[in-house]
Amino acid sequence: MTEPSPGEIYLERCRELADCVGGQMDTIRRVADLFSGTIQAGRMVHLFASGHSRILVEEMWPRYGSFPGFNPIVELSLTFHNLVVGANGQRQAMFLENVSGLAARILRNYDLSIQDSALVISSSGCNVVPIEIAAGFQDAGVPVIALVSLRHLEASQSRDPKGRKLTDVADFVLDTGAPAGDAMVQIAGLAEPVAPGSTVGGAMVVNALKAELAQRLTDSGHPPKVLAAGAVVGAERATELFESAYDEHARRLAALYANLGM
């Protein structure tokens, strides 16, 4: 029998990630219930991530197959990795995501409500800013869902001054299924594994959640305005959906600023 190639091994590991996500459907459905309540109340589900976990915030909203009701909180200083070195480089971003107090300055921009909910994403669950963001949400009465890689979190040491991990300040925990260190393929003659899995597993989690949520909103008589491609719904309908979805996002966002400082 021919040995599987590295790419084939990676795809098999991804199938294992899918099994991990499938085993969490009870929690995913409970989170969808919570998010449905937030959106139907006219409020927003806050999305936060630093580092490469930012990808999963963008997977949730805005993109084709997604809909309004989410507030993506993406700090460029924590997530803009393209330059790698020099000004705005990766060293600075990795330093800043472990600066205590930054989370409070970020959340100061929003008028939070107990009707809100939050999804905080961090593969390790051990960096300071995501942990303090989650704690800040909880202090405001906002329920927090943590999306982490549990095996990576368990193998990692928290950098939080209080020794907390993200799962310690979450009401629900979801798991990408990725291993400690994230990379899933070992290459003969190469000491370090390659090909990470947290983005793949995380994307499956957030999209399963999105699908459950869309059903709840539709069943309640408030079907979401889904961003859809012209190739599927026609150019005119696609434009109509984009404009109405962005308008709804703006109205929801305005409520987060309405009473600041009052």
C-alpha positions, 0 to 999 in steps of 0.5 A: 500500500502506498504511504499517504502524501503529506497533503493527503495526511493534512486532508485526513486531519481536516476530516478529524477536525470536522468530526470534532466540530460535529461533536459540538453541535449541542453547544453550537445550537445553544450559542445560536439561540443566544445570538438569535436573541441578541439580533432580534433585540436589535443589538449586535454580537461582538466579534473579537480576535487578535493575530491570525484568528482575525480570519475567523472574524471576517469569516463571520461577517461581512462576506457572501453567505453572511448577514448583519447582526455582528460587530467585528472588532478588529484592531489593525495593530494586533492583526495587520501581519502583511509587512512582517518586519519594519513599521507595523511589523509582526513583532509589534503586533505580538507584543501588543496582544499581551499589553494589559489595559489595551482591551479596556481602551478598545471596549471604551468605544462601545455602549454595551448592553446585557442584550449583547453577546460576544464571540472571542476567538484565540487559538491558544486562549492565553494572550492578554488582550483577548482574555481581558476583552472577554472579562470586560464583556462579562463585567458589562453583563455580556455573555461570552463564547470562547472559540479556542483550540483546546489542546493548544490552550491546555499545553500553553501557559497563560500570559495574563497577569491574573493567570487566567485563560480565555476559557476561564472568562467564557460562558460557552467554549467551542473548540477548533479541534486543532492540536497543540502548536496548530500544525498538523503534518510531520515531514520526514527529516523536518523537526517542526510540523507544518500545515496548521488546522485552527483556521479550518476547524474554526471556519467550520465552527463559525459557519455551522453556527451561522447556519443554525442562527439563520434558521432561527431568525427565519423561523422567527419571522425575521429572515436575515439580509444575506449577502449573496452573489449576483451569479446566484440571485442576479445582479439587481437582487445582489445589489439590493441585498448588499445595500440593505445589509450594510444599512442595517449594519450601520443602524445597529452600530449606531446604537453602540455609540448612542449613549457613550459618556452619558 
